[in-house]
């Protein structure tokens, strides 16, 4: 398969245009980000003197720095290490992800566990960088975006990132927006919410339809509580591209649609900027931004380039190295390189009878779904394969017979010596198919089977994937959990030895069925091992508890794949108590005077209620379904916060009604509001800085439920909103 050629000067210009377009969109949409209603934005207001600082720009700069260390490949574990040491942002999905990584979870569990923002648009917002460094290779760009997104996202958040990375990669060689959207859709699961909303956004519209009507059609395709949701924002950004007549209208339409307006305008700007190139971007959008690269407060980038042009040069160097490697649809040529002769290319095609020539009107899109299902490799095998070669194999298909008189002279002469079955198509068809089949997705298909509650690590030559199951990577006292390990031999020799699970002292670990410790595993083969673990008193349960699959080859030292399982939340709940006349917030109930665990109190039903166990593996408590059950009421929840030492901490309560909190008998929080919650770690309208004493701390929270269903979540962090080590609510 021949490749499209891209002059180095053109590549740098397109990359520069994409970066500036991204900055222009982020700056334009910044002032209206988070608003659910549409606005009318025509230009910067006020006109800036430099680009706005944005977290998703910061992380792309960090990715370039990490990518420079190893331009050939990068994996989620590399980016996770950068998150642990370099990122300080704590709002939205940053808080739970930093907490999960600090406590020992690996991707993708680090992004899926206890993360209300796991399907946000933030991973897609930083996807342009993967397209910038993978020009003409949408599969490679989508795979890199997958690795990046699984650190802090799952399902729709990941698919949106893959979609946008593929589009921006393809924009270096494909000028048609409709075709670009097709390429992006080919990289994600066809039934996902992102794909459905994109389909709604690109439905042919009457030219007289107002933007508000088109926007309503996109919003009708999904219903979300979070304005940063990936599907809805992807739909709005795609809608802006579909309605765009130029760079200006793409930017202003995306920014005017609300929701994550800064992200949507930045994505639209990146696509249009790559298509236009630096030289043809409108000066009125780029001149106010200048060439200064602005970095935000929440990421450690002391060596970051100070100029946008330097960032572009850094990204271009990586992209050039990638175009020089096998795979992809484009190759870089020097400015002085001669244009290829189509007649010579045609003769080259004819001289290779074993290489089928496929008509451009029948593009190959990879194997049919049933073929993939039969023999598709697991994620464990394929991701290692993709690291070695990020391109795709040549596509093969049937030949097309054409009348001899339709061929050019050279081709007709060659055809006279060949049987009719080998006659090549006319020059026009050959020229069309000499380029890449952009929608080929064979290498990213296995990524669609993402298991959010899983994590991967290496033990010598064995790759180990731990599947935590539907309950996720948290455990509660006295409850049994089944953990499944998939072990793949990535080496060249047979593995012969033992595989054993190591857990904290006092934990009960059992091996179900006839599974033995001794294993023989041939190269490339995978074994599945199951273990049942239980934490019984007096064994301790900490915030993070180490688990290791210990691998001991015969006659060799042992190695281990190290994981963690987190302690859940051991709450006690009392209620529901009566809340007549909406007096629940101001009324002092008997439980505040008689807090003993054995005390009984008058329930909403007229009977008696007392404290009962209320286990939870996540920070959000399902009080509506378990306690309030669709009616007004008041509940009290309590827990013991066990701290390894005296430490400064922050308590955050998220509720759409009234809440009060007491720590060690002192009231530390109260708020009564009916705003929808946004459960961020260490941020929000109801939080208090507290001092935990060493040992046990008594926490009591009052939760009020008036007319609306109750939403409630509890977070314990350090005073910056970051992870708090050495403190847990995981004991009764």
C-alpha positions as CSV (number, residue, x, y, z in Angstrom):
1,X,0.0,0.0,0.0
2,X,1.5,3.3,-1.1
3,X,1.5,6.2,1.3
4,X,0.5,9.8,0.9
5,X,3.4,12.2,1.0
6,X,3.7,15.1,3.3
7,X,6.3,17.8,2.9
8,X,8.1,18.6,6.2
9,X,7.2,22.3,5.8
10,X,3.5,21.4,5.3
11,X,3.5,19.1,8.3
12,X,5.0,21.7,10.6
13,X,2.5,24.3,9.3
14,X,-0.5,22.0,9.9
15,X,0.8,21.1,13.3
16,X,1.3,24.8,14.2
17,X,-2.1,25.6,12.9
18,X,-3.7,22.9,15.0
19,X,-2.0,24.0,18.2
20,X,-2.9,27.6,17.6
21,X,-6.5,26.7,16.7
22,X,-6.7,24.7,19.9
23,X,-5.4,27.6,22.0
24,X,-7.8,30.0,20.3
25,X,-10.8,27.8,21.0
26,X,-9.9,27.3,24.6
27,X,-9.4,31.0,25.1
28,X,-12.7,31.9,23.3
29,X,-14.8,29.4,25.3
30,X,-13.1,29.9,28.7
31,X,-15.5,32.5,30.0
32,X,-18.7,30.4,29.3
33,X,-17.4,27.0,30.3
34,X,-19.8,25.1,32.5
35,X,-22.9,26.9,31.5
36,X,-25.7,24.7,30.2
37,X,-27.4,27.3,28.1
38,X,-26.3,28.6,24.7
39,X,-24.8,32.0,24.3
40,X,-23.8,34.1,21.3
41,X,-20.1,34.6,21.1
42,X,-18.5,36.3,18.1
43,X,-15.0,37.1,19.4
44,X,-12.7,37.3,22.4
45,X,-14.2,39.4,25.1
46,X,-12.0,40.9,26.4
47,X,-9.3,40.6,23.8
48,X,-6.4,38.7,25.5
49,X,-2.8,39.4,25.4
50,X,-1.9,35.7,25.6
51,X,-3.6,32.3,25.5
52,X,-5.5,31.2,28.6
53,X,-3.9,28.6,30.8
54,X,-5.9,25.3,30.7
55,X,-5.3,22.0,32.5
56,X,-5.8,20.0,29.3
57,X,-3.2,22.1,27.6
58,X,-0.8,21.5,30.5
59,X,-1.2,17.7,30.2
60,X,-0.5,17.8,26.5
61,X,2.7,19.6,27.2
62,X,3.5,17.0,29.9
63,X,2.7,14.2,27.4
64,X,5.2,15.7,24.9
65,X,7.8,15.7,27.5
66,X,7.1,12.0,28.4
67,X,6.9,11.2,24.7
68,X,10.3,12.7,24.0
69,X,11.8,10.1,26.3
70,X,10.5,7.3,24.0
71,X,9.0,8.4,20.7
72,X,8.2,4.8,19.6
73,X,5.6,4.1,22.2
74,X,4.0,5.2,25.5
75,X,1.7,3.3,27.8
76,X,-0.7,4.1,30.6
77,X,1.8,3.1,33.2
78,X,4.2,5.8,32.0
79,X,1.5,8.5,32.2
80,X,0.3,7.2,35.6
81,X,3.8,7.7,37.0
82,X,3.7,11.3,35.7
83,X,0.3,11.8,37.4
84,X,1.6,10.7,40.7
85,X,4.7,13.0,40.7
86,X,3.8,16.0,38.6
87,X,0.0,16.8,38.8
88,X,-1.5,18.8,41.6
89,X,-5.0,19.6,40.2
90,X,-7.7,18.1,42.4
91,X,-11.1,19.2,41.0
92,X,-13.5,16.9,39.1
93,X,-11.8,13.7,38.0
94,X,-8.3,14.8,39.1
95,X,-9.1,14.2,42.8
96,X,-10.3,10.6,42.6
97,X,-7.6,9.7,40.1
98,X,-4.8,11.1,42.1
99,X,-6.2,9.3,45.2
100,X,-6.5,6.0,43.3
101,X,-3.0,6.2,41.9
102,X,-1.5,7.2,45.3
103,X,-3.2,4.2,47.0
104,X,-1.7,1.8,44.4
105,X,-4.4,1.3,41.7
106,X,-3.2,0.9,38.1
107,X,-5.0,2.0,35.0
108,X,-7.8,1.5,34.0
109,X,-9.0,0.9,37.6
110,X,-7.4,4.2,38.6
111,X,-9.8,6.0,36.3
112,X,-13.0,4.0,36.9
113,X,-13.1,3.5,40.6
114,X,-15.2,5.9,42.7
115,X,-14.9,8.6,40.0
116,X,-18.1,10.5,39.2
117,X,-16.2,12.2,36.3
118,X,-14.9,9.0,34.6
119,X,-16.9,9.8,31.4
120,X,-16.0,13.5,31.2
121,X,-14.6,15.3,28.1
122,X,-11.2,16.0,29.8
123,X,-9.4,13.0,28.2
124,X,-10.7,14.0,24.8
125,X,-9.6,17.6,25.5
126,X,-6.0,16.5,25.6
127,X,-6.4,14.1,22.7
128,X,-5.1,16.5,20.0
129,X,-1.5,16.0,21.0
130,X,-1.8,12.3,20.0
131,X,-3.1,13.3,16.6
132,X,-0.4,15.9,16.2
133,X,2.4,13.4,16.7
134,X,0.7,10.6,14.7
135,X,0.0,12.4,11.3
136,X,-1.8,10.1,8.9
137,X,-2.0,7.2,11.4
138,X,-5.5,7.4,13.1
139,X,-5.2,3.9,14.6
140,X,-1.9,4.8,16.3
141,X,-3.3,8.2,17.5
142,X,-6.4,6.4,18.9
143,X,-4.3,3.8,20.7
144,X,-2.2,6.5,22.4
145,X,-5.3,8.4,23.4
146,X,-6.6,5.1,24.9
147,X,-3.5,4.7,27.0
148,X,-3.7,8.3,28.1
149,X,-7.5,8.3,28.8
150,X,-7.6,5.1,30.9
151,X,-5.5,6.7,33.6
152,X,-8.5,8.8,34.7
153,X,-11.5,7.8,32.5
154,X,-13.5,4.8,31.4
155,X,-15.9,3.8,28.7
156,X,-17.4,7.0,27.1
157,X,-14.5,9.2,28.3
158,X,-12.1,6.9,26.6
159,X,-14.1,6.5,23.4
160,X,-14.3,10.3,23.0
161,X,-10.6,10.6,23.3
162,X,-9.9,8.0,20.7
163,X,-12.5,9.6,18.4
164,X,-10.9,13.0,18.5
165,X,-7.3,11.8,18.3
166,X,-8.1,9.8,15.2
167,X,-9.8,12.8,13.5
168,X,-6.9,15.1,14.1
169,X,-4.4,12.5,12.9
170,X,-6.4,12.0,9.7
171,X,-6.8,15.7,9.1
172,X,-3.1,15.9,8.1
173,X,-4.0,13.9,4.9
174,X,-7.8,14.0,4.6
175,X,-9.5,17.4,3.9
176,X,-13.2,16.4,4.0
177,X,-14.9,16.9,7.3
178,X,-17.5,14.2,6.6
179,X,-14.7,11.7,5.9
180,X,-12.8,12.7,9.1
181,X,-15.9,12.0,11.2
182,X,-16.2,8.6,9.5
183,X,-12.6,7.8,10.5
184,X,-13.2,8.9,14.1
185,X,-16.3,6.7,14.3
186,X,-14.4,3.7,12.9
187,X,-12.1,3.8,16.0
188,X,-14.8,3.5,18.7
189,X,-17.5,1.0,19.5
190,X,-20.4,1.6,17.2
191,X,-23.0,1.3,19.9
192,X,-21.4,3.6,22.4
193,X,-23.1,6.9,23.5
194,X,-20.4,8.9,21.8
195,X,-21.1,7.3,18.4
196,X,-24.9,7.8,18.9
197,X,-24.6,11.5,19.7
198,X,-22.2,12.0,16.8
199,X,-24.8,10.4,14.5
200,X,-27.4,12.9,15.8
201,X,-25.0,15.8,15.3
202,X,-24.3,15.0,11.7
203,X,-27.9,14.3,10.6
204,X,-28.5,16.4,7.4
205,X,-30.1,19.6,8.4
206,X,-32.1,22.1,6.5
207,X,-29.9,25.1,5.7
208,X,-32.4,27.4,7.3
209,X,-32.4,25.5,10.6
210,X,-31.3,27.8,13.4
211,X,-28.3,26.7,15.6
212,X,-30.6,26.4,18.6
213,X,-32.7,23.8,16.8
214,X,-29.6,21.8,15.8
215,X,-28.2,22.0,19.4
216,X,-31.5,20.8,20.8
217,X,-31.3,17.7,18.6
218,X,-27.9,16.8,20.0
219,X,-29.0,17.3,23.6
220,X,-32.0,15.1,23.0
221,X,-29.7,12.2,22.1
222,X,-28.4,12.0,25.7
223,X,-29.4,13.0,29.2
224,X,-26.6,13.9,31.7
225,X,-26.1,15.5,35.0
226,X,-22.5,16.6,34.3
227,X,-21.8,19.6,31.9
228,X,-18.4,18.1,31.2
229,X,-19.9,14.8,29.9
230,X,-18.0,13.4,26.9
231,X,-20.9,12.3,24.6
232,X,-22.8,15.6,24.8
233,X,-19.7,17.8,24.3
234,X,-18.4,15.6,21.5
235,X,-21.8,16.0,19.8
236,X,-21.7,19.8,20.2
237,X,-18.2,20.0,18.8
238,X,-19.1,17.8,15.9
239,X,-22.2,19.9,15.3
240,X,-20.0,23.0,15.1
241,X,-17.7,21.3,12.5
242,X,-20.7,20.2,10.4
243,X,-22.2,23.7,10.4
244,X,-18.9,25.5,9.9
245,X,-18.2,27.4,6.7
246,X,-14.8,28.5,7.9
247,X,-12.5,28.7,10.9
248,X,-14.4,31.5,12.5
249,X,-17.8,29.8,12.4
250,X,-16.4,26.5,13.7
251,X,-14.9,28.3,16.7
252,X,-17.8,30.6,17.5
253,X,-20.5,27.9,17.1
254,X,-18.6,25.5,19.4
255,X,-18.0,28.1,22.0
256,X,-21.6,29.4,21.9
257,X,-23.2,26.0,22.5
258,X,-22.4,26.0,26.3
259,X,-21.4,23.0,28.4
260,X,-17.6,22.5,28.2
261,X,-17.4,25.4,25.7
262,X,-13.7,25.8,26.1
263,X,-13.0,22.1,25.3
264,X,-15.5,22.0,22.4
265,X,-14.1,25.1,20.8
266,X,-10.5,23.9,21.3
267,X,-11.3,20.6,19.6
268,X,-13.0,22.3,16.7
269,X,-10.1,24.8,16.5
270,X,-7.5,22.0,16.4
271,X,-9.3,20.2,13.5
272,X,-9.8,23.4,11.5
273,X,-6.3,24.5,12.3
274,X,-4.7,21.4,11.0
275,X,-6.8,21.6,7.8
276,X,-5.9,25.2,7.3
277,X,-2.3,25.3,8.3
278,X,-0.5,28.1,10.1
279,X,-0.2,30.4,7.2
280,X,-3.9,30.6,6.4
281,X,-5.3,30.8,9.9
282,X,-7.1,34.2,10.3
283,X,-4.7,36.6,12.0
284,X,-7.5,38.2,14.1
285,X,-7.6,34.9,16.1
286,X,-3.9,34.2,16.4
287,X,-2.3,37.7,16.9
288,X,-3.8,38.3,20.3
289,X,-2.4,35.0,21.6
290,X,1.2,35.8,20.6
291,X,3.7,33.0,20.8
292,X,3.9,32.6,24.6
293,X,3.1,29.2,26.0
294,X,1.1,29.6,29.3
295,X,1.2,26.8,31.9
296,X,-1.3,26.5,34.7
297,X,-0.7,26.1,38.5
298,X,-1.6,22.4,38.8
299,X,1.2,20.6,36.9
300,X,5.0,20.6,37.5
301,X,6.6,21.6,34.2
302,X,9.8,23.5,35.1
303,X,11.5,22.6,31.8
304,X,8.5,23.3,29.5
305,X,9.1,25.3,26.4
306,X,8.2,29.0,26.9
307,X,7.0,29.5,23.3
308,X,4.3,27.8,21.3
309,X,6.7,27.6,18.3
310,X,9.1,25.6,20.5
311,X,6.2,23.2,21.5
312,X,5.4,22.8,17.8
313,X,9.0,22.0,17.0
314,X,9.1,19.4,19.9
315,X,5.9,17.7,18.6
316,X,7.1,17.8,15.0
317,X,10.3,16.0,15.9
318,X,8.3,13.2,17.5
319,X,5.9,13.1,14.6
320,X,8.7,12.9,12.1
321,X,10.3,10.0,13.9
322,X,6.9,8.2,13.8
323,X,6.4,8.8,10.1
324,X,9.8,7.3,9.5
325,X,8.8,4.1,11.2
326,X,6.6,1.3,9.7
327,X,2.8,1.7,9.7
328,X,0.6,4.6,9.0
329,X,-0.7,6.2,5.9
330,X,1.8,9.1,5.4
331,X,5.4,9.6,4.8
332,X,7.4,12.8,5.1
333,X,9.5,14.0,2.2
334,X,11.9,16.9,1.8
335,X,10.8,20.0,0.1
336,X,13.1,19.2,-2.8
337,X,11.7,15.7,-3.4
338,X,10.1,15.2,-6.9
339,X,6.4,14.5,-7.2
340,X,5.7,10.8,-7.9
341,X,4.8,9.9,-11.5
342,X,1.3,8.3,-11.4
343,X,2.2,6.3,-14.6
344,X,5.2,4.8,-12.7
345,X,3.0,4.0,-9.7
346,X,0.5,2.3,-12.0
347,X,3.2,0.1,-13.6
348,X,4.5,-0.8,-10.2
349,X,1.1,-1.9,-9.2
350,X,0.7,-4.0,-12.4
351,X,4.2,-5.6,-11.9
352,X,3.1,-7.1,-8.6
353,X,0.5,-9.8,-9.5
354,X,0.4,-11.0,-5.9
355,X,-0.8,-7.6,-4.6
356,X,-4.5,-7.1,-5.1
357,X,-5.7,-3.7,-6.2
358,X,-8.9,-2.6,-4.6
359,X,-11.4,0.0,-6.0
360,X,-11.7,3.1,-3.8
361,X,-15.4,2.8,-4.0
362,X,-15.3,-0.4,-1.9
363,X,-13.0,0.5,1.1
364,X,-12.0,-2.2,3.4
365,X,-13.0,-1.7,7.1
366,X,-11.3,-4.7,8.6
367,X,-12.9,-8.1,9.4
368,X,-16.6,-8.5,9.9
369,X,-17.8,-8.5,13.5
370,X,-18.3,-12.3,13.6
371,X,-14.8,-12.9,12.3
372,X,-13.3,-10.7,15.0
373,X,-15.3,-12.5,17.7
374,X,-14.0,-15.9,16.6
375,X,-10.3,-15.3,16.9
376,X,-9.7,-11.8,18.2
377,X,-6.7,-11.7,20.6
378,X,-7.1,-10.5,24.1
379,X,-6.2,-7.0,25.1
380,X,-3.1,-8.4,26.8
381,X,-1.7,-9.8,23.6
382,X,-2.7,-7.0,21.2
383,X,-1.5,-4.0,23.2
384,X,2.0,-5.6,23.3
385,X,1.8,-6.1,19.5
386,X,0.7,-2.5,18.9
387,X,3.6,-1.2,20.9
388,X,6.0,-2.9,18.5
389,X,4.1,-1.7,15.3
390,X,1.5,0.9,15.5
391,X,0.6,0.8,11.8
392,X,-1.8,-1.6,10.1
393,X,-1.3,-4.4,7.7
394,X,-1.8,-3.9,4.0
395,X,-5.4,-4.4,2.9
396,X,-6.2,-7.1,0.4
397,X,-9.2,-7.6,-1.8
398,X,-10.4,-8.8,-5.2
399,X,-9.2,-7.4,-8.5
400,X,-11.5,-5.4,-10.8
401,X,-11.6,-6.1,-14.6
402,X,-11.8,-3.2,-17.0
403,X,-12.0,-3.0,-20.8
404,X,-8.6,-2.7,-22.4
405,X,-9.6,0.5,-24.2
406,X,-10.1,2.2,-20.9
407,X,-6.5,1.7,-19.9
408,X,-3.6,4.1,-20.6
409,X,-1.2,3.0,-23.4
410,X,1.5,1.6,-21.0
411,X,-1.1,-0.3,-19.1
412,X,-2.7,-1.6,-22.3
413,X,0.6,-2.9,-23.5
414,X,1.2,-4.7,-20.3
415,X,-2.3,-6.1,-20.3
416,X,-1.9,-7.7,-23.7
417,X,0.5,-10.3,-22.2
418,X,-1.7,-11.0,-19.2
419,X,-4.9,-13.1,-18.9
420,X,-8.1,-10.9,-18.6
421,X,-8.5,-11.7,-14.9
422,X,-5.4,-9.6,-14.0
423,X,-6.4,-6.5,-15.9
424,X,-5.9,-3.4,-13.6
425,X,-8.5,-0.7,-13.1
426,X,-8.1,2.7,-14.9
427,X,-5.6,5.2,-13.7
428,X,-8.2,7.2,-11.8
429,X,-9.2,4.2,-9.6
430,X,-5.6,3.2,-9.0
431,X,-4.8,6.8,-7.9
432,X,-7.7,6.7,-5.4
433,X,-6.7,3.5,-3.8
434,X,-3.0,4.1,-3.8
435,X,-3.7,6.1,-0.7
436,X,-4.5,4.6,2.7
437,X,-7.7,2.9,3.8
438,X,-8.2,5.4,6.6
439,X,-11.1,3.7,8.4
440,X,-9.2,0.4,9.0
441,X,-9.5,-0.3,12.7
442,X,-8.1,-3.9,13.2
443,X,-5.6,-2.8,15.8
444,X,-7.9,-0.8,18.0
445,X,-10.9,-3.2,17.9
446,X,-9.6,-5.2,20.9
447,X,-9.5,-2.0,23.0
448,X,-13.2,-1.8,22.7
449,X,-13.4,-4.7,25.2
450,X,-12.1,-2.5,28.0
451,X,-12.7,-3.9,31.5
452,X,-12.8,-0.8,33.7
453,X,-12.3,-2.7,37.0
454,X,-9.0,-4.2,36.0
455,X,-5.3,-3.4,36.3
456,X,-2.1,-4.6,34.7
457,X,1.5,-5.2,35.9
458,X,4.6,-7.2,35.0
459,X,6.3,-10.1,36.8
460,X,9.4,-10.9,34.9
461,X,8.3,-12.0,31.4
462,X,4.7,-12.6,32.6
463,X,2.1,-9.9,32.1
464,X,-0.5,-10.1,34.8
465,X,-4.0,-8.5,34.5
466,X,-6.1,-8.4,37.7
467,X,-9.8,-8.3,37.2
468,X,-11.5,-7.0,40.4
469,X,-15.0,-7.8,39.1
470,X,-18.2,-5.8,39.2
471,X,-17.6,-4.7,42.8
472,X,-14.5,-2.8,41.8
473,X,-11.1,-2.6,43.6
474,X,-12.5,-2.2,47.2
475,X,-13.2,-4.7,50.0
476,X,-15.2,-4.5,53.2
477,X,-14.6,-6.4,56.5
478,X,-16.1,-9.9,56.7
479,X,-17.0,-9.9,53.0
480,X,-15.6,-12.4,50.5
481,X,-14.2,-11.2,47.1
482,X,-13.2,-13.2,44.1
483,X,-10.2,-11.9,42.2
484,X,-9.3,-13.3,38.7
485,X,-5.8,-13.0,37.3
486,X,-4.9,-13.4,33.6
487,X,-1.3,-14.3,33.2
488,X,0.3,-14.1,29.7
489,X,3.8,-15.4,28.9
490,X,5.4,-12.6,26.8
491,X,8.8,-14.3,26.8
492,X,10.3,-16.7,24.2
493,X,10.6,-19.7,26.5
494,X,8.1,-21.8,28.4
495,X,7.3,-20.7,31.9
496,X,7.4,-23.6,34.4
497,X,6.9,-22.7,38.1
498,X,4.4,-21.6,40.7
499,X,1.9,-18.7,40.9
500,X,0.7,-17.7,44.4
501,X,-1.3,-14.8,45.8
502,X,0.3,-12.8,48.7
503,X,-2.1,-10.8,50.9
504,X,-1.8,-8.9,54.2
505,X,-1.2,-10.8,57.4
506,X,-4.4,-12.4,58.8
507,X,-6.3,-12.3,55.6
508,X,-8.1,-15.5,54.5
509,X,-6.9,-16.5,51.0
510,X,-8.4,-19.6,49.3
511,X,-8.0,-21.2,45.9
512,X,-11.3,-22.4,44.5
513,X,-11.8,-25.7,42.6
514,X,-8.9,-27.9,41.4
515,X,-6.6,-25.0,40.5
516,X,-3.0,-25.9,41.3
517,X,-0.1,-23.6,42.2
518,X,2.2,-25.3,39.6
519,X,1.8,-23.9,36.1
520,X,3.3,-24.6,32.6
521,X,2.7,-21.7,30.2
522,X,4.0,-21.6,26.7
523,X,5.1,-18.4,24.9
524,X,2.1,-16.3,24.0
525,X,-0.4,-18.4,26.0
526,X,-2.6,-17.1,28.8
527,X,-3.8,-18.7,32.0
528,X,-6.7,-17.6,34.3
529,X,-6.3,-18.0,38.0
530,X,-9.0,-17.3,40.6
531,X,-8.6,-16.5,44.3
532,X,-11.1,-15.8,47.1
533,X,-10.0,-13.3,49.8
534,X,-11.8,-12.4,53.0
535,X,-10.8,-9.9,55.8
536,X,-12.0,-11.3,59.2
537,X,-11.3,-9.6,62.6
538,X,-8.9,-9.0,64.1
539,X,-7.1,-8.7,60.7
540,X,-6.7,-5.0,59.9
541,X,-8.2,-3.3,56.8
542,X,-6.3,-0.2,55.7
543,X,-7.1,2.5,53.1
544,X,-4.7,0.6,50.7
545,X,-3.9,-3.1,51.1
546,X,-1.1,-4.7,49.0
547,X,-1.8,-7.8,46.9
548,X,0.9,-9.5,44.9
549,X,0.9,-12.4,42.5
550,X,4.2,-14.1,43.3
551,X,5.8,-15.8,40.3
552,X,8.6,-18.3,41.0
553,X,10.1,-20.0,37.9
554,X,11.8,-23.4,38.6
555,X,15.4,-22.8,39.7
556,X,15.1,-19.0,39.5
557,X,14.4,-16.1,41.9
558,X,10.8,-15.1,42.5
559,X,9.2,-12.0,41.0
560,X,5.9,-10.4,41.7
561,X,3.1,-8.4,40.0
562,X,2.1,-5.8,42.6
563,X,-1.5,-4.5,43.0
564,X,-3.7,-3.0,45.7
565,X,-7.2,-3.4,47.0
566,X,-8.7,-0.5,48.9
567,X,-10.7,-0.5,52.1
568,X,-14.3,0.5,51.7
569,X,-16.5,2.7,53.8
570,X,-17.9,1.2,57.0
571,X,-20.9,3.5,57.8
572,X,-23.7,3.1,60.3
573,X,-27.1,4.7,59.4
574,X,-30.1,5.6,61.5
575,X,-33.4,6.6,59.9
576,X,-35.5,7.6,58.2
577,X,-36.7,10.0,60.8
578,X,-39.8,12.2,60.2
579,X,-39.4,15.5,58.3
580,X,-42.8,17.1,58.4
581,X,-43.2,20.7,57.2
582,X,-39.6,20.6,55.9
583,X,-38.3,21.2,59.5
584,X,-35.6,18.6,59.2
585,X,-32.6,20.9,58.9
586,X,-33.4,23.1,61.8
587,X,-34.9,20.5,64.2
588,X,-32.7,18.8,66.8
589,X,-33.5,15.1,66.9
590,X,-33.2,12.9,69.8
591,X,-30.2,11.1,68.3
592,X,-28.1,14.3,68.9
593,X,-28.9,14.1,72.7
594,X,-28.6,10.3,72.9
595,X,-26.0,9.2,70.4
596,X,-25.3,5.7,71.9
597,X,-25.3,2.8,69.4
598,X,-27.9,0.9,71.5
599,X,-30.4,3.8,71.6
600,X,-33.7,3.6,69.8
601,X,-35.5,6.6,68.2
602,X,-38.9,7.4,66.7
603,X,-38.9,6.5,63.0
604,X,-40.8,8.2,60.1
605,X,-43.1,5.3,60.0
606,X,-44.1,5.8,63.7
607,X,-42.1,2.8,64.9
608,X,-38.6,2.6,66.3
609,X,-35.3,2.7,64.5
610,X,-31.7,2.2,65.6
611,X,-28.2,2.2,64.1
612,X,-27.6,-0.5,61.4
613,X,-24.6,-1.3,59.3
614,X,-24.4,0.5,56.0
615,X,-21.3,-0.7,54.0
616,X,-20.3,1.2,50.9
617,X,-17.4,0.7,48.5
618,X,-17.6,4.2,47.1
619,X,-17.9,7.8,48.5
620,X,-21.5,8.3,47.3
621,X,-24.0,6.7,49.6
622,X,-27.2,5.4,48.1
623,X,-29.5,6.8,50.8
624,X,-32.4,7.5,48.5
625,X,-32.9,3.9,47.5
626,X,-32.0,2.3,50.9
627,X,-33.3,4.8,53.5
628,X,-35.6,7.6,52.1
629,X,-37.3,5.4,49.4
630,X,-38.9,8.3,47.6
631,X,-40.2,10.2,50.7
632,X,-39.1,13.1,52.9
633,X,-37.1,12.3,55.9
634,X,-33.9,12.7,57.9
635,X,-31.0,10.2,58.3
636,X,-27.9,10.2,60.5
637,X,-24.8,8.4,59.3
638,X,-21.7,7.8,61.4
639,X,-18.3,6.2,60.9
640,X,-15.0,5.9,62.7
641,X,-12.1,7.7,61.0
642,X,-9.0,5.8,62.0
643,X,-5.8,7.9,61.6
644,X,-2.2,6.7,61.9
645,X,-1.3,10.1,63.5
646,X,-2.4,13.6,64.2
647,X,-2.9,15.2,60.8
648,X,-4.5,18.1,59.0
649,X,-7.4,17.1,56.8
650,X,-10.4,18.4,54.9
651,X,-14.0,17.1,55.0
652,X,-16.2,17.7,51.9
653,X,-19.9,17.0,51.9
654,X,-21.9,17.0,48.7
655,X,-25.7,17.1,49.0
656,X,-28.6,18.6,47.2
657,X,-30.3,19.4,50.5
658,X,-29.4,20.1,54.1
659,X,-26.3,18.6,55.8
660,X,-24.5,19.0,59.1
661,X,-21.4,17.2,60.4
662,X,-19.7,16.7,63.8
663,X,-16.2,15.4,64.3
664,X,-15.4,14.2,67.8
665,X,-18.5,15.9,69.1
666,X,-17.8,19.3,67.6
667,X,-19.9,20.6,64.7
668,X,-17.6,21.4,61.8
669,X,-20.0,21.8,58.9
670,X,-23.6,22.8,58.0
671,X,-25.2,23.9,54.8
672,X,-28.8,23.9,53.4
673,X,-29.1,24.2,49.6
674,X,-31.0,22.5,46.8
675,X,-28.3,22.9,44.2
676,X,-27.3,19.8,42.1
677,X,-24.2,18.3,43.5
678,X,-20.8,18.1,41.8
679,X,-18.9,15.6,43.9
680,X,-15.3,16.8,43.6
681,X,-12.5,15.8,46.1
682,X,-11.6,18.5,48.4
683,X,-13.6,21.2,46.6
684,X,-17.1,22.4,46.7
685,X,-19.5,24.7,48.7
686,X,-19.6,22.5,51.8
687,X,-16.2,21.7,53.2
688,X,-14.2,22.3,56.3
689,X,-10.5,22.0,57.3
690,X,-10.2,19.8,60.4
691,X,-7.6,18.2,62.6
692,X,-7.7,14.4,63.0
693,X,-6.3,13.0,66.2
694,X,-4.2,9.9,66.3
695,X,-6.4,6.7,66.5
696,X,-10.2,6.8,66.2
697,X,-12.2,9.9,65.4
698,X,-16.0,9.9,65.6
699,X,-17.7,11.3,62.6
700,X,-21.5,11.9,62.5
701,X,-23.4,13.4,59.5
702,X,-27.0,14.5,59.3
703,X,-28.6,14.3,55.9
704,X,-32.0,15.9,55.1
705,X,-34.3,14.9,52.3
706,X,-37.1,17.3,51.3
707,X,-39.0,17.1,48.0
708,X,-36.3,16.0,45.7
709,X,-34.5,12.6,45.7
710,X,-31.4,12.6,47.9
711,X,-27.8,12.8,46.5
712,X,-25.1,12.6,49.0
713,X,-21.3,11.9,49.0
714,X,-18.5,12.2,51.5
715,X,-14.8,12.9,50.8
716,X,-11.8,13.0,53.2
717,X,-8.7,14.6,51.7
718,X,-5.7,16.6,52.7
719,X,-6.1,20.4,52.9
720,X,-5.2,20.9,49.2
721,X,-7.8,18.4,48.0
722,X,-5.1,15.7,47.5
723,X,-5.0,12.2,48.8
724,X,-4.9,11.7,52.5
725,X,-2.6,8.8,53.5
726,X,-2.9,6.9,56.8
727,X,-6.6,7.6,57.4
728,X,-9.5,5.3,56.7
729,X,-13.2,4.6,57.3
730,X,-12.8,0.9,56.6
731,X,-13.4,-0.5,60.1
732,X,-16.6,-1.1,62.0
